[in-house]
Amino acid sequence: MATQAKPLKPKATAVWLIDNTTLTFDQIGEFTGLHPIEVQALADEEVGRGIIGEDPTKSGELTPEEVARCEADENARLRIVSSDLPQVKVRAKGPRYTPVSRRNDKPDAIAYILKHNPEISDAQICKLVGTTKPTIQSVRDRTHPNSANLKPRHPAEIGLCTYGEYEKSSRKGLKAQGKDPEVEAQRRIDEANKDLSPSEGKKESGFDFSNFLRSSTGSN
């Protein structure tokens, strides 16, 4: 059996697949010719810092359909295609894997959500932060090993999700509770400002409620 051709730039291709797909390390490793441990090291940013990912669908080495096929089945293996195929432009969906350097930020992000947006469900938090329900519960009941040092931080500010994704989750949670997102946003602003002096403006514990209202009312 003939050996399958490999991408021209295996590490750059691997970096792109890590950041823009849900393919496993094994799938990426077999396609690029890298060992799965090498792929994980790239994902963790332990090696190859500064490598710019290259989209194999633009070089004609893969098609979006082939990527989707293998994302749906972790036992499937990517098949390289002819490089003379027309270039296909696909929109990057953002990172799917959290590097080791950011994992310690997750409890802080969870603490922020639990404090400021309790309407966001545990399942939604898992998707936003890339965590597990037991971890969320440990932060909630303060049994997390690092509870004493947790500093609530907005997950979008530390790169775990986007502001749009966060606001969408908040609105979804409020609607699930039968609340109007715009009305609830105004209620929070009024509540936050109730005991604040003019010099403190419209912020509470670093959370800008005015910005929350603007973002919410501008979302669909």
Sequence and secondary structure as in RCSB ss.txt:
>XXXX:A:sequence
MATQAKPLKPKATAVWLIDNTTLTFDQIGEFTGLHPIEVQALADEEVGRGIIGEDPTKSGELTPEEVARCEADEN
ARLRIVSSDLPQVKVRAKGPRYTPVSRRNDKPDAIAYILKHNPEISDAQICKLVGTTKPTIQSVRDRTHPNSANL
KPRHPAEIGLCTYGEYEKSSRKGLKAQGKDPEVEAQRRIDEANKDLSPSEGKKESGFDFSNFLRSSTGSN
>XXXX:A:secstr
       SSHHHHHHHHHHH    HHHHHHHHT  HHHHHHHHTTSS TT     TTTTTS  HHHHHHHHS TT
       TTS           S  HHHHTTHHHHHHHHHHH TTS HHHHIIIII  HHHHHHHHTT STTGGG 
    TTTTTSS HHHHHHHHHHHHHHTT  HHHHHHHHHHHHHTT  GGGTTEETTEEHHHHHHHHHT  
